[in-house]
Structures are given as structure tokens and as C-alpha cells.
């Protein structure tokens, strides 16, 4: 069977049927495949085999009349168009056929112009119906589009999918080999309708011919957009103009689609302060603050913050029923930031806050949730801690010569937050990250000073951005100025040489 749509011609009169088939082959053969049947029973079998789009059916036939055959065929092939062949004295049959859903009729004997005119009329009706069906399908699909985009974006930025799966998903959405950009727009307050705001932003993007998928998460709108034009700087500026009402925005090209989660963490965590205690002053203070406290096992502090969040819903008799749903939305954001803070972590399923009614039940649920998440973090730490600590030490040894290397850079390399790294580092090593890093740098500086290297060169090679700063840190950590330390090395070396000469 070839790929052309099929017209099924059904007539028990051989000469009439062959004439109709020949006309159609001559005039419509390039567009359609023409199949013929000599009775209604045969027509039903062929309809199941070829799934025709149009049936030309004689009414009066032996074994099974045309109307009975059409009823069967309509049950087999959905959306089929039909034309009946009828004689002048079969008006009652024609009326029944129209009620059945037949779209046109031709009086016998069949004439070429009438036949082709009927087929073209049916084609036109069919095309209009298909267009309406397509519009209806698009309308239905558009209803689900935000949910599909939300699932894709959430899974990508929360690192729920392995990198190869993310690449495959984005390849399907953006088959052209053109660069992707990630946009993270933050809003000072939760907009009344973030979904509506996102739709307005997407409309603006499309008006500039920018293909984008995105979602809103907490107070953020996250987008993956496909670059238009060749100039990345111009495209970045265009993206920023399209994002309305934002408090803050970060835009970055996506180097590897499979690393979107890592890129999102890096873009989003740049502003988180290294000290957990200061997190309440940072952007996204509530959700991020609770996540940080869970990550650092501050159960009481996390519970207090989340209960304050609950009180912020301004519970009343009218709104108490919706408070659980609102808290569930915030819980999802907290889990999201917990994954960003700790890195890859398996979170246990918890009962949705939306299933609780009343502030007391919600407070109990909050306590249970915080304890469960702290346990998740502890279990994750017990599994990952040795590898994580080794990774931290290796990272310090590799990057300490970089003058811009710091706690936040190390956390970025490891895919965790700076506050969390600071906390676990001090717990495990009994020292702050910065002190340990400076110890490594000063130890290396001592070795280089033994080799009589210039102080400015030593400072640069050990990751200090200026010789003055190096000298200040060196004196703080050793109790001796770098110049004096080097002179003492020279004095010792000279004394050794004198002793050798005296022998």
C-alpha cells in the first residue's frame, strides 16, 4: 500500500463502477489511490484494510445495501467523507443517507463533471473540518503546554534527569544546532500571578522571533531560549529587554545542554552569602534560609522560619483551607534549594501539606518535614562525605594558585552552596576553609622562599593578588615578615657554608 490517501468506489454494476474508477484515475490518480468493491460486504473489508478518506457508495446493492455498509464503515474509519450514488426513484434512501452523515449524492447515470464536482466539494469540506480539528487540537494542546514546560524546566534545573537525557530532550525541542541561553529572572515579591507574567514574557519573546521554553519557580522565572542572529551580546540585551518587571536578572549561554542544572546552580548561588547566619538578608531569604538551615542540621531554626512563613499566610476561617496548598508550593521551592545547597541528594517522599487543614496540623507537619529532610541530609552526608572531603582537598591543591579562588569558587566546582561547604569544612577539619586555604598557600610560599624566589613572584604563584597582601597574610600566619623570613634563610645558609669552609 502506497502513501496516497484512498478513495473507495462501491457499486455492484461492473460497467458503472469501472467507468467511475477510470474517471477518477485519470483526473485524481496523482492525488489518490482508487480502490473498488462490488458490494457492501467487500467494501467493509477493504475499508478496514485501506482506511479510505472518501467512499463513493451505491445505495441499492445485493447482500448489503449501501446505507448499512456505510454504517459499518463509519464505525471502522473515523472522519471518513462519503458520497452516495442514487437513482431518481430512491429519494427516501437519499434522505436517510443525509441523516446518516453522507455529505453529497450523485444521480445515476453518473456524469464525469458531476462526479468530479462532488469529490472536490467533499475535499473542501474535509479540508475545512481538518483545519477546525487542528485548531481544536492546538487549543487543547496549548492548555497543557505550561504544565509540560514546567515539568521539563523543573526536572532540568533540579538535576532530576541524567545529562544525556537532558541533551535528548532539548535536542527534540531545538533540533537546529544553534546556541541556547539560560535566563534566571528574580522578583522581589511573589507576583500575584506568576503564570500570567510568564505568558506575557513569552509573548514578548515570540514577537521578536525567539523560541523559548520556561517556567516560574517561587519568585523566579527560568527560561531556555534559542539564539537568533550571530551576535551573542545583542541577543543577551534583547533577552533582558523582554523580561519585564524583574528585580534582578542573570543571562548566560548554555555550553553543554546536559549541564543545565550545574549552570543554574552557579547562576543562582552567586548571591548567597557564605555565612548561614546572614542568609536571612539575602534574596529569596525564606526558602533559601530554610534550606541552608536544614543542610546544616539547624532543626529548630528551620522550624521557626517555616512556622513564621505559615503565619505569613495570615490564616483566617476563610483562607485556612488554602494555607496547606500555599505551604506545599513553598515546600517544593525549599526542596529545590536544598538540592542546590547540598548537591545530589535523594529526598524522601513526604505527605503534601495541601492534605492538612488547620494551622496546628500544619505546624506538626512542618516539624515532621524538617526532621525528615535533616535525616535525608545526614544520610546523604554519611554516604558522600569521604568522597566530598577528598574532592575539597583536591580542589584546593589544584586551584590555590588562582588569585580569585575562594570558598564560593570551590563550592561552585563541587556543585554545592558556599554556606554548606563552610559548615561541613569546619566540622570535619576544625578550621575554616579560608584558613586552610591560606595555610596551603603559606606553606607553598615558604618552600618558594627557600629557593630564593622574588617575593612578588612568590605572591603571584601562591594565589595572592598583591605582594603587600601576601606580606600581611604571611606575617599573620607565621609571626614573621616575609622579608625577615627570607633573610633568616639566607643567614642560615651562609652559616652552613662557613661551617663547611671551616672544616
C-alpha positions in Angstrom: 0.0 0.0 0.0 1.5 3.3 -1.1 1.3 6.6 0.9 -1.5 8.2 -1.0 -5.0 8.7 0.5 -7.5 6.3 -0.7 -10.9 6.7 -2.4 -13.1 3.6 -2.2 -15.7 3.1 -5.0 -18.5 0.7 -4.3 -21.1 -0.4 -7.0 -22.4 -3.8 -7.9 -22.8 -2.8 -11.6 -19.4 -3.6 -13.2 -19.7 -1.2 -16.1 -20.8 1.8 -14.0 -18.1 1.0 -11.4 -15.3 0.6 -13.9 -16.3 3.9 -15.6 -16.3 5.8 -12.2 -12.9 4.3 -11.3 -11.4 5.2 -14.7 -12.6 8.8 -14.4 -11.1 9.1 -11.0 -7.8 7.5 -12.0 -7.5 9.9 -15.0 -8.3 13.0 -13.0 -7.3 12.2 -9.4 -4.8 9.4 -9.8 -1.9 11.7 -8.9 -3.5 12.6 -5.6 -5.4 9.5 -4.6 -5.2 5.7 -4.8 -8.5 4.4 -6.2 -9.8 1.1 -4.7 -13.1 -0.6 -5.9 -15.6 -3.1 -4.4 -18.6 -4.8 -5.9 -20.8 -5.0 -2.8 -21.2 -3.7 0.7 -19.6 -6.7 2.4 -16.5 -6.4 0.3 -16.5 -2.7 0.9 -16.4 -3.1 4.7 -13.4 -5.5 4.4 -11.5 -3.1 2.1 -12.3 -0.1 4.4 -10.7 -1.9 7.3 -7.6 -2.7 5.1 -7.1 0.7 3.3 -8.8 3.2 5.7 -10.1 5.4 2.9 -10.7 9.1 3.4 -13.6 9.2 0.8 -16.2 6.5 -0.1 -18.4 6.7 -3.2 -21.2 4.2 -2.4 -24.1 2.9 -4.5 -27.3 2.6 -2.3 -29.1 -0.4 -3.9 -26.9 -3.5 -3.9 -27.3 -7.2 -3.2 -26.1 -8.8 0.1 -26.0 -5.5 1.9 -27.3 -2.1 0.8 -25.1 0.9 0.7 -26.6 2.6 3.8 -26.0 -0.5 6.0 -22.5 -0.8 4.6 -21.8 2.9 5.4 -22.9 2.5 9.0 -20.3 -0.3 9.4 -17.6 1.7 7.6 -18.3 4.8 9.8 -17.6 2.6 12.8 -14.3 1.4 11.4 -12.9 4.6 9.9 -13.3 7.9 11.8 -13.7 11.1 10.0 -14.4 9.5 6.6 -16.3 11.5 3.9 -19.0 9.8 1.8 -20.8 10.3 -1.5 -23.8 8.2 -2.4 -24.9 7.1 -5.9 -28.7 7.1 -6.2 -31.4 6.9 -8.9 -34.3 9.3 -9.3 -36.8 7.0 -7.6 -34.7 6.4 -4.5 -35.3 9.8 -2.8 -36.2 8.2 0.5 -32.9 6.4 0.6 -31.2 9.8 -0.1 -32.9 11.4 2.9 -31.8 8.5 5.1 -28.3 8.8 3.8 -28.1 12.6 4.6 -29.4 11.8 8.2 -26.6 9.2 8.4 -24.0 11.8 7.6 -23.4 11.4 3.9 -22.0 14.7 2.5 -23.2 14.6 -1.1 -25.0 12.5 -3.7 -24.8 11.9 -7.4 -27.8 10.9 -9.6 -27.3 7.9 -11.9 -26.2 7.6 -14.6 -23.0 9.2 -13.3 -21.6 12.0 -15.4 -17.9 13.0 -15.3 -18.4 16.7 -14.3 -20.9 15.8 -11.6 -18.6 13.1 -10.1 -15.5 15.4 -10.0 -17.5 18.3 -8.7 -18.9 16.1 -5.8 -15.4 14.9 -4.9 -14.0 18.4 -4.9 -16.9 19.7 -2.7 -16.2 16.8 -0.3 -12.5 17.6 -0.3 -13.2 21.3 0.5 -15.5 20.3 3.4 -12.9 17.8 4.6 -10.1 20.3 4.5 -12.2 22.8 6.5 -13.1 20.1 9.0 -9.4 19.1 9.3 -8.5 22.7 9.8 -11.0 23.1 12.6 -9.9 19.8 14.1 -6.3 21.1 14.0 -7.3 24.4 15.7 -9.2 22.5 18.4 -6.3 20.1 18.9 -3.9 23.1 19.1 -6.2 24.8 21.6 -6.3 21.6 23.8 -2.5 21.2 23.5 -1.9 24.8 24.3 -3.8 24.3 27.5 -1.3 21.6 28.6 1.8 23.4 27.3 2.6 25.3 30.5 2.4 22.1 32.5 4.8 20.3 30.1 7.2 23.2 30.1 7.1 23.4 33.9 7.9 19.7 34.2 10.8 20.0 31.8 12.3 23.1 33.3 11.9 21.8 36.9 13.4 18.4 36.1 16.4 20.1 34.4 17.3 22.7 37.0 16.6 20.3 39.9 19.0 17.8 38.4 16.3 15.1 38.2 17.5 13.9 34.8 20.9 12.5 33.8 22.8 14.8 31.4 22.3 12.6 28.3 18.5 12.6 28.9 18.5 16.4 29.2 20.5 16.7 25.9 18.0 14.4 24.2 15.0 16.5 25.5 16.5 19.8 24.4 17.6 18.3 21.0 13.9 17.4 20.4 12.8 20.9 21.3 15.6 22.7 19.5 16.8 20.4 16.6 18.7 23.2 15.0 22.4 23.4 16.1 22.1 26.9 17.4 23.2 28.1 20.9 20.9 28.0 23.9 20.8 30.7 26.6 19.6 30.4 30.2 17.7 33.3 31.8 17.0 33.4 35.5 14.8 36.4 36.4 14.2 37.1 40.1 11.3 39.2 41.5 11.4 41.0 44.8 7.9 39.9 45.7 5.9 36.9 44.6 3.8 38.3 41.8 0.0 37.7 42.2 0.0 35.6 39.0 3.5 34.4 38.0 1.9 32.2 35.3 0.3 35.2 33.7 3.6 37.2 34.0 5.5 34.3 32.3 2.9 34.2 29.5 3.4 37.9 28.9 7.2 37.5 28.8 6.9 34.5 26.4 4.6 36.5 24.1 7.3 39.3 24.0 10.0 36.8 23.2 7.9 35.3 20.4 7.2 38.7 19.0 11.0 39.0 18.4 11.1 35.5 16.9 12.8 34.0 19.9 11.9 30.4 20.6 11.8 29.7 24.4 10.5 27.3 27.0 10.3 28.2 30.6 8.5 28.1 33.9 8.2 30.0 37.2 9.6 28.6 40.4 9.0 30.6 43.6 9.9 34.1 42.8 11.9 33.2 39.7 11.1 32.8 36.1 13.5 30.5 34.3 13.9 30.3 30.5 15.9 28.4 28.0 15.9 30.4 24.8 17.4 29.7 21.4 19.7 32.4 20.0 18.6 34.5 17.0 21.3 36.2 14.9 25.0 35.8 15.2 25.9 38.4 17.9 25.6 36.9 21.4 25.9 40.3 23.1 23.0 41.7 21.1 20.9 38.7 21.8 21.6 38.9 25.5 20.5 42.5 25.5 17.4 41.6 23.6 16.5 38.9 26.1 16.9 41.3 29.0 14.6 43.8 27.3 11.9 41.1 27.0 12.0 40.2 30.7 9.6 42.7 32.3 9.3 43.8 35.9 12.4 41.8 37.2 14.3 42.8 40.3 17.4 41.0 39.1 18.3 39.0 36.0 21.2 36.7 35.0 21.7 35.6 31.4 24.3 33.0 30.3 24.9 30.9 27.2 24.5 27.2 27.7 27.8 25.5 26.8 26.6 21.9 27.3 22.8 21.2 27.4 23.5 18.3 29.8 25.0 20.7 32.4 22.0 23.0 32.7 21.5 22.1 36.3 25.1 23.0 37.1 24.8 26.2 35.2 21.6 27.1 37.0 23.2 26.4 40.4 26.1 28.6 39.5 24.0 31.5 38.3 21.6 31.2 41.2 24.1 30.7 44.1 26.5 33.6 43.3 24.5 35.9 45.5 24.2 33.6 48.5 26.4 34.7 51.4 29.0 32.3 52.8 27.6 32.7 56.3 24.5 30.7 57.1 23.5 33.3 59.7 23.4 36.0 57.1 21.1 34.1 54.7 18.0 35.9 56.0 19.3 39.1 54.5 19.8 37.6 51.0 17.4 37.4 48.1 14.9 34.5 48.5 15.6 34.7 52.2 12.8 32.4 53.4 13.2 29.5 51.1 17.0 29.6 50.8 17.3 30.3 54.6 15.3 27.2 55.5 17.2 25.1 53.0 20.5 26.2 54.5 19.4 25.5 58.0 18.3 22.0 57.0 21.6 21.4 55.3 23.5 22.5 58.4 21.2 20.5 60.7 19.7 23.6 62.4 16.3 21.9 63.0 15.0 24.5 65.5 15.9 27.4 63.3 14.4 25.8 60.2 11.2 25.1 62.1 10.9 28.6 63.4 11.4 30.1 59.9 8.9 27.8 58.3 6.3 28.5 61.1 6.8 32.2 60.5 6.2 31.5 56.8 3.0 29.8 57.7 1.9 32.7 59.9 2.7 35.0 57.0 -0.2 33.4 55.1 -2.5 35.3 57.5 -4.7 32.3 58.3 -8.3 33.0 58.8 -11.5 31.0 58.7 -11.8 31.7 55.0 -8.2 31.2 54.0 -7.2 28.4 56.3 -8.2 25.7 53.8 -5.8 27.2 51.2 -2.9 27.6 53.5 -1.8 24.0 53.1 -1.7 24.3 49.3 0.3 27.5 49.7 2.8 25.9 52.1 3.1 22.9 49.7 4.2 25.3 46.9 6.8 26.7 49.3 8.0 23.2 50.3 8.7 22.4 46.7 10.9 25.5 46.4 12.7 24.6 49.7 13.4 21.1 48.4 14.7 22.7 45.2 17.1 25.0 47.1 18.1 22.1 49.4 19.3 20.2 46.3 21.2 23.2 45.2 22.8 23.6 48.6 23.8 20.1 49.3 24.3 18.9 45.7 23.0 15.5 44.6 20.7 14.2 47.3 17.9 11.7 47.4 14.9 13.3 49.1 12.4 11.0 50.8 8.7 11.3 49.8 6.7 13.4 52.2 2.9 13.9 52.6 1.7 17.0 50.8 1.0 20.0 53.0 -2.1 20.5 50.9 -3.7 17.5 52.6 -3.6 19.2 56.0 -6.2 21.7 57.2 -5.7 23.9 60.2 -2.6 25.7 61.5 -1.9 23.2 64.3 -1.9 20.2 61.9 0.3 22.2 59.6 2.8 23.0 62.4 3.0 19.3 63.2 3.6 18.5 59.5 6.3 21.2 59.3 8.1 19.7 62.3 7.9 16.2 60.7 9.0 17.6 57.3 12.1 19.4 58.7 13.2 16.3 60.7 12.8 14.1 57.6 14.8 16.4 55.5 17.6 16.7 58.1 17.7 13.0 58.2 17.9 12.9 54.4 20.9 15.3 54.5 22.6 13.3 57.3 22.2 10.0 55.3 23.5 11.7 52.2 26.5 13.1 54.1 27.3 9.7 55.6 27.4 8.2 52.1 29.2 11.1 50.3 31.3 12.7 53.0 34.6 10.9 52.4 34.4 11.5 48.7 33.3 15.1 49.2 36.2 15.8 51.6 38.7 14.3 49.2 37.3 16.4 46.4 37.5 19.5 48.5 41.2 18.9 49.3 42.0 18.0 45.7 40.2 21.2 44.5 42.3 23.3 46.9 45.5 21.7 45.9 44.6 22.3 42.2 43.3 25.8 42.4 45.1 27.6 45.2 47.5 29.5 42.8 44.4 31.2 41.3 44.2 34.6 42.9 40.4 34.5 42.5 40.0 31.1 44.1 37.8 31.2 47.2 35.1 29.4 49.2 32.5 30.3 46.7 34.6 29.2 43.8 35.3 25.8 45.5 31.6 25.4 46.2 30.8 26.1 42.6 33.3 23.5 41.4 31.7 20.9 43.8 28.1 21.9 42.9 27.1 22.8 46.5 26.5 26.1 48.3 29.2 28.2 49.9 27.4 28.2 53.2 27.1 24.4 53.3 30.7 23.9 52.3 31.8 26.4 55.0 29.8 24.5 57.6 30.9 20.9 56.8 34.5 22.0 56.3 34.8 23.5 59.8 33.0 20.4 61.3 35.3 17.9 59.6 38.7 19.8 59.7 38.3 22.0 62.7 39.3 25.0 60.6 37.6 27.5 58.3 38.0 27.0 54.6 39.8 30.3 54.3 42.3 29.5 57.0 43.1 26.1 55.5 43.5 27.7 52.0 45.9 30.3 53.4 47.8 27.5 55.3 48.3 25.7 52.0 49.4 29.0 50.2 51.8 30.0 53.0 53.4 26.5 53.2 54.0 26.7 49.5 55.3 30.3 49.9 57.9 29.1 52.5 59.1 26.4 50.0 59.5 29.0 47.3 61.3 31.4 49.6 63.8 28.6 50.3 64.5 28.7 46.5 65.4 32.4 46.7 62.4 33.5 44.5 61.5 37.2 44.5 58.7 38.0 47.0 56.4 39.5 44.3 56.8 36.3 42.2 56.1 34.1 45.2 52.9 36.1 46.0 51.6 35.6 42.4 52.4 31.9 42.2 50.7 31.3 45.6 47.5 33.0 44.7 47.9 36.3 46.4 46.7 39.3 44.3 49.3 41.7 45.5 52.8 41.4 47.3 51.5 43.7 50.1 48.6 41.5 50.8 50.8 38.4 50.7 53.2 40.0 53.2 50.3 40.9 55.5 48.9 37.3 55.5 52.4 35.8 55.8 53.2 37.8 58.9 49.8 36.9 60.4 50.2 33.2 59.9 54.0 32.8 60.7 54.6 35.7 63.0 57.5 36.9 60.9 57.5 39.3 57.9 58.2 37.6 54.6 61.4 39.7 54.1 62.7 38.8 57.5 61.9 35.1 56.9 63.8 35.1 53.7 66.8 36.9 55.3 66.9 34.3 58.1 67.0 31.6 55.4 70.0 33.4 53.8 71.7 33.8 57.2 71.3 30.1 57.9 72.5 29.2 54.5 75.6 31.4 54.9 76.4 29.9 58.4 76.2 26.4 56.9 78.6 27.4 54.2 81.0 29.0 56.7 80.9 25.8 58.8 81.8 23.7 55.8 84.6 26.0 54.9 86.0 25.9 58.5 86.2 22.1 58.3 
